[in-house]
């Protein structure tokens, strides 16, 4: 039996800290992706709030947060699993989370395992000379790492700096993943290195890899955009533009892989 992959990366332009507006944008892009056949959609790191570390404490989500209900409803209506980024509070600690919203109403949570920090030379990508603080000044390292069943395939999630630890991808493959979905915020100067990692993991572990990125500045830094999906052979299948929102989709068909982009 042929198991078709139907995955999409969503490139968003978040309004800083505006959960309501950003959630509406997630729903719109999920609708667009589902209309083109996607059944698994990954959004960027902290996509619901933007990469706004100083707002994380105030905007932090809980696991059963009602603010996720429009996205839960969208997952059900569009029969698609949505992976959305938000700060999350577990007990008394803050984490960078990726909520995995399933069509059957289940919610799982991945928490970022390797916290990042932008180097001083990231100022070249700053819109105002400011560089966000190290994530460890706000968040704790997480250890939640669920896999996602996808039509006969298995997907693993990574959040940004997680992909900088090669063992993360290796462990995903060892657990049976053949899809590796990276929820990212990548600045222009870092983009080539992040692409190199994901294409290497694709070929080394025979995993289709994906990168979802912002299409506008966030947290005072410019974003590289160019959300992308690579085949398990490291071939770039589809890529969005450097700026703007949109959806990039890869679907399997009886005639082979079909890749499409839809600017937002």
PyMOL commands that set and color helices and strands:
alter all, ss='L'
color gray80, all
select helices_A, chain A and resi 19-35+53-59+66-77+120-125+135-137+160-164+166-174+188-205
alter helices_A, ss='H'
color red, helices_A
select strands_A, chain A and resi 6-11+40-42+81-90+93-101+107-111+148-150+153-159+179-183+208-212+228-230+236-239+246-253+256-263
alter strands_A, ss='S'
color yellow, strands_A
deselect
rebuild
show_as cartoon
